[in-house]
Amino acid sequence: MDVIEKGETVKKRIAAACKRSGRNPQEVQLLAVSKNHSADDILQLNKSGWTDFGENYVQELAKKHEELPQSISWYMIGHLQRNKVKYIADYVKMIQSVDTVKLLHTIEKEAKKHNRQIPVLIEVNVGEEESKFGVRPTLEVCMELADECLKLPHVKLRGLMTSAPYFEDPEETRPIFRKLRELRDEMNKQNSQLKLDVLSMGMTHDFEIAIEEGATCVRVGTAIFGPRDYANRQY
Ligand SMILES: *Cc1c(COP(=O)(O)O)cnc(C)c1O
């Protein structure tokens, strides 16, 4: 199967998960996670109507942005160093991996230079894994970042993002996704100015469970592009 066929299969699975949980498929954005995959594969998808792509590394994102059609929307989903924000601030559609106040301030500064507002998500390490980035999953920590966002005119906080721990049985990720949704709901209750509507959760292994638990954005790489071959890096 080529990327188009695999992409269509993912869309069908999303539609089925929505149907099972009484949700409208229009509410669920599919981000094609293209890290370590070729510009050709991205272009092929883009030509058949795909516009939203997620990348993890600034250098790779910037190079692909340069090479590929300007109509593509690029989402930063990987750990972001403050000194690299300037390379993507001009065009990035959303930064989903915010986990410190300092990073927020850098995004504010760089967005201001380009006279734009950058939508962001707070990355939450719900599973509290050593190996993962993201803030601790407490209301207090998330509200500290959210309150800061409200003071920054060039940053727009839209919601929360998480990557679940790997479980052989994806059903075991359900409490993780549920926790992210509850955290988002509590934040909206705590401060009615927030109006957080985005929950970015679910990847190849677990996106259907995430949709059942309220995901509004799923980030799917392997199921669309195949396995990533890091020995064959192009970027
Ligand atoms: C790589 C990556 C994905 C996609 O993972 P797959 O398992 O290939 O679908 C999603 N989100 C983040 C943050 C990633 O780094």
PDBQT file of the ligand as one rigid body, heavy atoms in Angstrom, charges set to zero:
ROOT
HETATM    1  C1  LIG A 301       6.539  10.226  16.425  1.00  0.00    +0.000 C 
HETATM    2  C2  LIG A 301       5.415  10.838  17.152  1.00  0.00    +0.000 A 
HETATM    3  C3  LIG A 301       4.084  10.541  16.849  1.00  0.00    +0.000 A 
HETATM    4  C4  LIG A 301       3.674   9.499  15.831  1.00  0.00    +0.000 C 
HETATM    5  O1  LIG A 301       3.967   8.223  16.299  1.00  0.00    +0.000 OA
HETATM    6  P1  LIG A 301       3.476   6.891  15.515  1.00  0.00    +0.000 P 
HETATM    7  O2  LIG A 301       3.525   5.844  16.559  1.00  0.00    +0.000 OA
HETATM    8  O3  LIG A 301       4.455   6.667  14.418  1.00  0.00    +0.000 OA
HETATM    9  O4  LIG A 301       2.114   7.152  15.022  1.00  0.00    +0.000 OA
HETATM   10  C5  LIG A 301       3.093  11.231  17.534  1.00  0.00    +0.000 A 
HETATM   11  N1  LIG A 301       3.385  12.151  18.484  1.00  0.00    +0.000 NA
HETATM   12  C6  LIG A 301       4.657  12.445  18.815  1.00  0.00    +0.000 A 
HETATM   13  C7  LIG A 301       4.915  13.471  19.867  1.00  0.00    +0.000 C 
HETATM   14  C8  LIG A 301       5.707  11.802  18.175  1.00  0.00    +0.000 A 
HETATM   15  O5  LIG A 301       6.961  12.092  18.531  1.00  0.00    +0.000 OA
ENDROOT
TORSDOF 0
